[in-house]
Amino acid sequence: MVTQSNMVVDGGALWQDLMHTAQFGGTPKGGICRLALSDDDARVRTWFAQTCAALGCDVTFDSMGNQFARRAGEDNTLPPIMIGSHLDTQPTGGKFDGILGVLGGIAVLRALHTAGITTRHPIEIVNWTNEEGARFTPPMLASGVFGGVFTEAFARGRSDRAGIILGDALEKIGFSGTEVCGQHPAAAYFELHIEQGPVLEAEERTIGVVQGVQGMRWYTVCVKGQDAHAGTTPMTMRSDALWAAARMIEGVHQVAVDHAPDGLGTVGIIDCLPASSNVVPGEVRFTVDLRHPDDDVLEAMEQEFRQRMEDQATVCGVEMEITPTWVSAAVHFDPLCVGCVRESAQALGYSMRDIVSGAGHDAVYVAKVAPTAMIFVPCWKGISHNEAESAEPDDATAGANVLLHAVLAADTRLTS
């Protein structure tokens, strides 16, 4: 007889789902390009809805296109326990980032369905819209609206590089619902994810019990010099925006090094104008991403970053402007939910460690409105946001098993 204590997910079916969904936007190198609200995103959303409906779920979506697959509980007046992540990817993304959390949720519901077990709370799987921010920035837009961080007008009004508005893209693929985003109740939220870092693999641990997510701040730096002829303007008479930007980018790196080992600094996009091989660049824009688990340290990093940018602008004889584009404070997850994850991993006999997420997740914003926890499993060499992203079937199954038992534990412990 299958009971809650000895129930496990079907790891083979989970892996089959992972490989099948990789066909939606699959790339020749074995990765996935499935940008938010693209045709491939619409196709995988449809697959998700059909798969969950076959398990007896009611599938709905809200005004931001977030999908909810609901399995009824014994007391359907209770708010649901949510399991989720996202289905969109980076332009050269992998098979596991985000979608493992959604498909792990399907594995949980499949296990409950097979065992004939009904939980006290309804259980819902959530697919959050535009987590990656690869098409519409900033990232985690729809979960941000859900958590009250962004207004719906702001989120639906974001445009991609082609000038397409998010709200229009949502209408085009048919996933703009009538339920106002943020009005959907939640008793708790659990998110399963690959680590996207090398720690678990290096330490040969199967489960990361995520304590929270580090703080993050994004900026755009605009450097203005003077366009000039590359063959006739002496080096001493140039106002070269790209030379100045190069020195500033080195400064971003140094800010992170100065706050090792947890400080991180990244320049991910550089736009140089007028982009001609024989013209001294007159304007450069680049993005900066600063991160640290401690908000006070992150504030110090920002101040040092700003000072370094100003110093280099003065030395190089250019104008410089810094525009903040996104701030996400450090997040500490709910002790009860984190305890459910830790105890479930221990009961199942998996090796584990406490860990802080270096990447942002939908859980960051959901944690503002519901008790939240995350589960990490290893990924090969810590590689993510890359077509080479890889995870082991046994680890994916282990993560889904911990997810299952953490949800079952929360179902009995939550007071509402």
C-alpha positions in Angstrom: 0.0 0.0 0.0 1.3 3.4 -1.0 1.3 6.0 1.9 2.4 9.5 2.1 5.6 8.5 3.9 6.8 6.1 1.2 5.5 7.8 -1.9 8.0 8.8 -4.6 7.7 10.5 -8.0 8.1 8.7 -11.3 11.6 9.9 -12.2 11.4 8.3 -15.6 8.3 10.2 -16.5 9.8 13.5 -15.2 12.9 13.0 -17.4 10.8 12.2 -20.4 8.8 15.4 -19.9 12.1 17.3 -19.6 13.4 15.9 -22.9 10.0 16.3 -24.7 9.6 20.0 -23.7 13.1 20.7 -24.9 11.7 20.4 -28.4 9.7 23.6 -28.0 12.3 26.1 -29.2 15.1 23.5 -29.3 18.4 24.7 -30.9 20.9 22.8 -33.0 23.4 22.7 -30.1 20.9 21.0 -27.8 19.7 24.0 -25.9 16.5 26.0 -26.0 15.6 29.5 -27.3 12.1 30.0 -26.0 11.7 33.7 -25.3 8.7 34.8 -23.3 5.4 35.1 -25.2 7.0 33.8 -28.4 5.3 31.1 -30.6 7.4 28.4 -28.9 6.4 29.7 -25.5 2.7 29.5 -26.6 3.2 25.9 -27.7 4.9 24.8 -24.4 2.1 26.6 -22.4 -0.5 24.6 -24.4 1.4 21.4 -23.7 1.5 22.3 -20.0 -2.2 23.0 -19.8 -3.1 19.8 -21.6 -0.8 17.7 -19.5 -2.2 19.1 -16.2 -5.8 18.8 -17.4 -5.2 15.1 -18.1 -4.3 14.8 -14.4 -7.7 16.2 -13.4 -6.5 19.8 -12.9 -8.4 23.0 -13.7 -6.1 25.2 -15.6 -6.5 29.0 -15.7 -4.4 32.1 -16.4 -4.4 35.6 -15.1 -4.0 39.1 -16.6 -0.2 38.7 -16.8 -0.5 35.3 -18.4 0.6 33.4 -15.3 -0.8 29.8 -15.6 -2.3 28.0 -12.6 -3.0 24.2 -12.7 -5.2 23.4 -9.7 -5.7 20.0 -8.1 -8.6 20.0 -5.7 -8.0 19.4 -2.0 -10.2 18.1 0.9 -11.0 21.7 1.8 -11.2 23.9 -1.3 -11.9 27.0 0.8 -8.3 26.9 1.8 -5.8 28.8 -0.3 -3.6 26.5 -2.5 -0.1 25.4 -1.8 1.7 26.5 -5.0 4.6 24.8 -6.8 6.2 26.5 -9.7 8.8 28.3 -11.8 8.9 29.3 -15.5 8.9 28.0 -19.0 10.6 30.8 -20.8 14.4 30.6 -21.5 17.4 32.7 -22.4 18.2 33.1 -26.2 20.8 30.3 -25.7 19.2 28.6 -22.7 19.3 25.0 -21.5 16.8 22.3 -20.8 16.5 22.7 -17.0 16.5 26.3 -15.9 13.0 27.1 -14.7 11.2 24.3 -16.4 12.5 21.7 -13.8 10.3 23.5 -11.2 7.2 23.3 -13.4 7.7 19.7 -14.5 8.7 18.8 -10.9 5.3 20.1 -10.0 3.7 17.8 -12.6 5.7 14.9 -11.1 4.3 15.7 -7.7 0.7 15.8 -8.9 1.2 12.6 -10.9 2.4 10.9 -7.7 -0.6 12.1 -5.8 -2.9 11.1 -8.6 -1.4 7.6 -8.9 -1.5 7.0 -5.1 -5.1 8.3 -4.9 -4.1 10.8 -2.1 -6.0 14.0 -1.6 -4.2 16.8 0.3 -6.0 19.1 2.7 -5.1 22.1 0.7 -5.6 22.4 -3.1 -2.2 22.1 -4.9 -1.4 24.4 -7.8 1.4 24.4 -10.3 2.3 27.9 -11.5 4.1 28.9 -14.7 5.2 32.5 -14.2 5.4 34.8 -17.3 8.7 36.3 -18.4 10.9 35.2 -15.5 14.1 35.5 -17.5 13.8 39.1 -18.6 15.6 38.1 -21.9 12.9 39.6 -24.0 11.1 42.0 -21.7 13.1 43.7 -18.9 13.3 43.6 -16.0 13.2 39.9 -15.1 10.5 38.2 -13.0 8.0 40.7 -14.3 4.8 38.7 -13.8 5.7 37.3 -10.4 6.7 40.9 -9.5 3.2 42.1 -10.3 1.8 39.1 -8.3 4.0 40.2 -5.4 3.1 43.8 -5.6 6.5 45.0 -6.7 5.5 46.2 -10.2 2.2 47.6 -11.4 0.4 45.7 -14.1 0.4 48.8 -16.3 4.2 49.0 -16.0 4.7 45.3 -16.8 2.3 45.1 -19.7 3.8 48.3 -21.1 7.4 46.9 -21.4 8.7 46.5 -24.9 11.3 44.2 -26.4 14.1 45.4 -28.7 11.8 45.1 -31.7 9.4 47.5 -30.1 6.7 44.9 -29.4 4.8 45.6 -26.2 4.4 42.8 -23.6 0.6 43.3 -23.4 0.3 43.0 -27.1 2.4 39.9 -27.2 0.3 38.4 -24.5 -2.9 39.1 -26.4 -1.4 37.7 -29.6 -0.7 34.3 -28.1 -4.1 34.1 -26.3 -2.9 34.0 -22.7 -4.2 37.2 -21.3 -6.8 36.2 -18.6 -9.5 38.0 -16.8 -8.3 37.4 -13.2 -6.3 40.4 -12.0 -2.7 39.4 -11.4 -2.1 39.4 -7.6 -5.6 38.5 -6.6 -4.9 34.8 -6.7 -4.6 33.4 -3.1 -1.6 31.3 -1.9 -1.0 29.4 1.3 2.7 28.8 0.5 5.0 28.5 -2.5 7.8 26.0 -3.2 10.2 26.2 -6.2 12.5 23.5 -7.4 15.5 24.7 -9.5 18.9 23.7 -10.6 21.5 25.5 -8.6 23.0 27.4 -11.5 26.3 27.3 -9.6 29.0 24.8 -8.9 28.8 24.3 -5.1 26.5 21.3 -4.8 28.3 19.3 -7.6 31.8 20.2 -6.1 30.7 19.1 -2.6 28.8 16.0 -4.0 25.6 17.1 -2.3 22.2 16.2 -3.8 20.0 18.9 -2.3 20.5 22.5 -1.6 18.2 23.9 1.2 17.9 27.5 0.0 17.9 30.0 2.8 17.2 33.0 0.6 18.4 35.0 -2.4 21.1 37.6 -2.5 20.4 41.3 -3.3 20.8 42.5 -6.8 21.1 45.9 -8.5 21.1 46.7 -12.2 22.2 49.9 -13.9 22.7 51.3 -17.4 25.9 53.5 -17.8 25.9 56.0 -20.6 29.3 57.4 -21.6 29.4 60.4 -24.0 32.5 61.5 -25.8 33.0 62.9 -29.3 32.8 61.1 -32.6 36.0 61.8 -34.6 37.9 60.5 -37.6 40.2 57.6 -36.6 42.9 58.6 -39.0 43.1 62.4 -38.4 42.4 62.8 -34.7 45.6 62.6 -32.5 45.3 60.3 -29.5 45.9 63.2 -27.1 42.9 65.2 -28.6 40.3 62.4 -28.5 37.3 62.1 -26.3 36.9 58.3 -26.8 33.8 56.9 -25.1 34.8 53.3 -25.7 38.2 53.8 -24.1 36.6 55.4 -21.1 34.0 52.6 -20.9 36.7 50.0 -21.0 38.3 51.5 -18.0 35.0 51.8 -16.2 34.2 48.1 -16.9 37.5 47.2 -15.3 36.3 49.3 -12.3 33.1 47.2 -12.1 35.3 44.1 -11.9 37.4 45.6 -9.2 34.4 46.6 -7.1 33.4 42.9 -7.0 36.9 41.8 -6.2 37.1 44.3 -3.3 34.1 42.6 -1.7 35.1 39.0 -2.2 34.1 36.2 -1.9 30.4 37.1 -2.1 30.5 40.3 -4.2 29.7 39.9 -7.9 29.9 42.4 -10.7 29.0 41.8 -14.4 28.8 43.9 -17.5 26.5 42.0 -19.9 25.6 44.3 -22.7 27.7 46.9 -24.5 26.3 49.2 -27.3 28.9 51.4 -29.1 28.0 54.3 -31.4 28.4 55.1 -34.2 29.7 51.5 -34.7 32.1 52.3 -37.5 35.6 50.9 -37.8 37.2 54.2 -38.7 35.4 56.5 -36.2 36.4 57.1 -32.7 33.3 56.1 -30.6 31.3 59.0 -29.4 28.8 57.2 -27.2 28.8 53.8 -25.3 26.1 52.3 -23.2 26.7 49.3 -21.0 24.8 47.4 -18.3 26.1 46.6 -14.8 24.8 43.9 -12.5 26.0 44.1 -8.8 25.1 41.3 -6.3 25.8 40.5 -2.7 23.8 38.5 0.0 24.0 41.5 2.4 22.1 44.6 1.5 24.4 46.9 3.5 27.5 45.5 1.6 25.6 45.9 -1.6 25.0 49.5 -0.8 28.7 50.0 -0.2 29.4 48.3 -3.5 27.1 50.7 -5.3 28.8 53.8 -3.8 32.2 52.5 -4.8 31.0 51.7 -8.3 29.6 55.2 -8.7 32.8 56.8 -7.5 34.9 54.7 -9.9 32.7 55.6 -12.8 33.0 59.3 -12.0 36.8 59.1 -11.5 37.3 57.5 -14.9 35.0 59.9 -16.6 37.1 62.8 -15.3 40.4 61.1 -16.3 39.1 60.3 -19.9 37.4 63.6 -20.5 33.9 62.2 -21.1 30.5 62.7 -19.7 28.9 59.8 -17.8 25.4 59.1 -16.4 24.3 56.1 -14.3 20.6 55.1 -14.5 19.4 52.4 -12.0 17.1 49.9 -13.9 16.3 47.3 -11.3 16.7 46.6 -7.6 16.0 43.4 -5.8 16.7 43.4 -2.0 18.1 40.3 -0.3 15.4 37.8 0.5 15.1 35.4 3.5 12.7 32.5 3.0 10.0 31.3 5.5 11.4 29.2 8.3 8.5 26.8 8.3 8.7 26.1 4.6 12.5 25.9 4.7 12.2 23.4 7.6 9.8 21.3 5.5 12.4 21.1 2.8 15.3 20.3 5.1 13.3 17.6 7.0 12.1 16.0 3.8 15.6 15.8 2.4 16.8 14.3 5.6 14.0 11.7 5.8 14.6 10.7 2.2 18.3 10.1 2.9 19.7 12.7 0.5 23.0 14.6 1.2 22.3 18.3 1.6 23.6 21.7 2.6 22.2 25.1 3.3 22.7 27.5 0.5 22.0 31.1 -0.6 20.8 31.6 -4.2 23.1 33.8 -6.3 20.4 34.1 -9.1 17.0 35.7 -9.0 13.9 33.6 -9.1 10.1 34.1 -9.1 10.3 33.0 -5.4 11.9 36.4 -4.6 8.7 38.2 -5.3 6.2 35.5 -4.3 7.9 35.5 -0.9 6.5 39.0 -0.4 2.9 37.7 -0.3 3.2 34.0 0.8 5.5 31.7 2.9 8.2 30.5 0.4 11.1 28.1 0.1 13.3 26.7 -2.7 15.1 23.5 -3.4 18.3 23.3 -5.4 19.8 20.3 -7.2 23.2 20.2 -8.9 23.9 21.1 -12.5 27.0 20.2 -14.5 29.9 22.5 -13.6 27.4 25.0 -12.4 26.7 26.1 -16.0 23.4 27.7 -16.7 21.9 30.3 -19.2 23.8 28.2 -21.7 23.0 25.5 -24.2 25.4 23.2 -22.4 23.3 23.3 -19.2 22.9 19.8 -17.9 21.7 17.8 -14.9 21.5 14.2 -13.9 18.2 12.2 -14.0 18.8 11.0 -10.4 19.3 14.5 -9.1 16.2 15.8 -10.9 14.2 12.9 -9.4 15.6 13.6 -5.9 14.7 17.2 -6.1 11.1 16.3 -7.1 10.9 13.8 -4.3 11.9 16.5 -1.8 9.4 18.9 -3.3 6.7 16.3 -3.0 7.4 15.6 0.7 7.9 19.3 1.6 4.5 20.1 0.1 2.9 17.2 2.1 4.6 18.4 5.3 3.4 22.0 4.7 -0.1 20.7 4.0 -0.3 19.4 7.6 1.5 22.2 9.3 0.1 25.4 7.7 -2.7 26.9 9.8 -4.6 28.2 6.8 
